[in-house]
């Protein structure tokens, strides 16, 4: 689907669904993609239309192209086969927690159309690590859950006290380890109370030390699966530097920069009142800050930590600037909502050039 057709026809129809309820439209779309995932002919037709190859090898994983689906779009892996058919070179599911949880009360997703932005306060709503493992196991007959690398984003359960966070992450990690090509440790979502304190160097050291030790145990004689840390855009440079040092000290494979932000700079005037909703902001207002954080991570680590750049990518130029800033791979979420699936192919083509 071309950008003009999507923006003039498909997007207005989706935005009108359920009286403009953004989360209901998301769920409707996911159900359609889930049904499509069971149709091999439809998947093949989509692949012919959208899929492009532009290989990259990053932290020991080979990616057919550098554009991935960010965590949050398909938390429970409901429509996994559809995403590679739409052209994504890798897919990240989650954020998943050890305990199933409903998330925060609705409404909890808000579109800010003039700003090309979304505010969400979902709160890690997901079915839990065990059901996700069962779903991924059911996709195993072909030898791998997906034809592209699968990332699994892990978070802390809301019911788990902060002092028991390490055990909570470890339980999910053990259960899902056989299925992930890499694991993203989400310690930066603004929608789970206390979670962002895990970005502090001391807390992060404890968590990463335990996860790296468990990865080595689970891998046996094989190379452990890569572990990445997802950092937030609201941190100061000093706080980011501390988190990065913890990552370097514990052999983390890479960094995902960034998560949604609490700040509200960059909103269009007509969106300012709506922008007062609590939650993490994504989309166009995050574009510049995501690039700043990616550039800082690259400079601070001397390029030693590969970066997945995410935040405010709504055009191929946004992706190119993140790569210029130091990202090896990029991920989409809000850009997919505002630009449609054709954006994936456009970015792959631009990065190939």
Secondary structure, DSSP 8 states (H G I E B T S, - for coil): --HHHIIIIIHHHHHHGGGG-HHHHHHHHHHHHHHHTT-HHHHHHHHHHH-----EEETTEEESSSEEE-TTSSTT-TTHHHHHHTT-SEEEEEEE-SS-B--S-S--EEEEGGGTEEEE-----B--HHHHHHHHHHTGGGSSS-SSEEEEEE---TTS-GGGHHHHHHHHHHHHGGG-SEEEEE---TTSTTGGGGGSHHHHHHHHHHHHHHHHHHHTTS---EEEEEE-TTS-HHHHHHHHHHHHHTT--EEEE---BS--TT--GGGTTGGGSSSEEEEGGGHHHHHHHHHHHHHHHTT-SEEEEESS--SHHHHHHHHHHT-SEEEESHHHHHH-THHHHHHHHHHH-
